[in-house]
Amino acid sequence: MTEPLQPSAERPPDEEPALRTQPMPADANVNGDIFGGWVLSQMDLAGAVPAAARAAGRIATVAVEAMRFHKPIFVGDLVSCYARVVRSGTTSVTVVIETWARRRLSGEEVKVTEGTFIYVAIDEQGRPRPLPPLEAEPPPRR
């Protein structure tokens, strides 16, 4: 079981985003709102960053366990996806992704989507493979 998605926070996480981009007019519907599929694909790319690092190699997306759209994204917004591993199994990695938009005109930052994605480590033939063991934490610096 993965940890549930939490209610929208008031500000983006204090970390570097896994992905940052700007949607263009071709990514929007007739009303100027960005297509949900575009957002989903950006989140999948962002989630793959920590998943591939944890897997130490090739991965594949196997599920989107949860997805919530809170607010629309507009052409010209600066979109940032923050991703963190919340669970590692034998072959799978679960990643929670928050997507924030900095509004082009006002500069306001709003949480627009969040989701839980599951990736599986795969070998060169595309078959699941075990995740490498987690490295022990290095001793603190003195």
N, C-alpha and C positions, 0 to 999 in steps of 0.2 A: 504494500500500500504506500502511496506517495503522500507527501504532506499536501493538504488542500491549498488552493489558491487563497491568498489573503485579500481583504478589502483594499481598495486603492489607497496607497500612501500619499502623503502630501508633497513629497519631493523624490526625485530619482535617487537610486542607490549611490553611495559614495564610492564608486569604483569606475573603472574604464568600461565603456560598453563593448560588447563582443562585436557589434556592428553599428555603423552610423551611416545614414544615407538620406537622400532627398527624393521624394516621389516627383514624377514629371506628369505633364498633362495626359500622356498616353496611359498612365496608371490609374486614371480617374474615370468615374462614370459621368453621365451628362450633368449631374448636379455638382460636380467638382469634388466629390468624396472619393477617396482612394478605395479601390476594390479590396475586399476582404482577402481574396486569394493572393494579392500582391503582398499584403501584410503577413499572411501566413507563410509565404515563401521566404520573406526576410527573416522572420522568426526562426524558421527551420535552418537557415544559413547561420544565424547567430548561435543557436543551440548546438550546432555541430562543432563550434569552436571548442568549448570545454569538453564535449563528449569525445572528440577525436584526441584531445590531450589526455583525457583519462584512459582511453582505449589504447593510447600510444600507437595509433595507426588508423587504418581504414574503418569506417563505420557506415551504417545505413539507417535511415529513419524507418522505424517499424510502427509507430503509433503516435497520434496526437490524442493524449488522454483527456485533456481539458483545454478549452479555449473560451475566452471571454472578450467580447468587444465592448469597451466602456464608452468611448467617444470616437467620433470620426477623425480621420487624418485628411489633411487638405494638401493640394499641390503647393509645394514650396516649404512645407513644414520640415524641420530637421528631425528625423526619426532616429532614435537610439534604442537598441535592444540590449538589455542586460540579461545575462544568462549565467546560471549557477547549477552545478551538479548537486542534486539532493539525495540521490541513491545510486549505488552501484550493485549490480547482481553478479551472476557468474559470467554472463556475456553482455548484459544490458546496462545502459546508463540512462538515468532519468534526469532531465534538465528542466528547471522552471525558468521561464523567460518573461520578463516584463518589457513592454514597449512604451516608450515615452515620446511625446512630440513637443518640440519647441515651436510655438506658433510663429510663423514668418513675420507677421506684422506687429504683434504685441510682445513677443518674446516669452510669453507665459509657457510654463512647462506643465503638461498634463499627461497622466497615465492613460494610454489609449487602449491597450490590450494586454492580456497575460495568458500564458498557456503552459501546459506540461507536455513535453515531448519525450519520447522514448527512442533511443538509438541502440543498435546492436553492433558489437565489434565483429568484423568479418575478415576472412582471409582473402587471398588473391583470387580464389575461385568463387567468392561471394557467400561462403558458408560461415555460420556463426563460429566464433573462436573465443576462448576464455580471455577475460580481461587480465592484464598483468597485475601482480600484487601491488597494493599501495605502498609507496615508499614510506619508511619511518620518517617522522618529522626530524629535521636536523636539530641538534642542541642549540639553545639560545646563544647568541653572540655575547661575548664579554668585553 
